């Protein structure tokens, strides 16, 4: 199992387009992947389900925790971390 805690620095957090890109990225991997909003204290949700990710209410400045468990967990965490750190390609990031 691999996990990472990240701060959302893009303007809108995990809403609309960034959430869709996050889910599409997670879906590329065979590992089970969950994400939770540490700032709001939400339970973990399936990172491959758009509606679940949207329910997190993860906004700019919130901390999220991503957990991956499976055969490609390291690659999954690396890809999702890079996506978040790139600000989902928004805001000139």
GIKARA-V510457 format. One line per field, one symbol per residue. burial: 1 if it has 24 or more other ideal C-beta (glycine too) atoms within 12 Angstrom, else 0. A space follows every 10 residues. Layout:
burial: ???
//
This chain:
burial: 0111010111 0111100110 1110110010 1111111100 0001111101 0111010100 0111111100 0010011011 1011001100 000
//
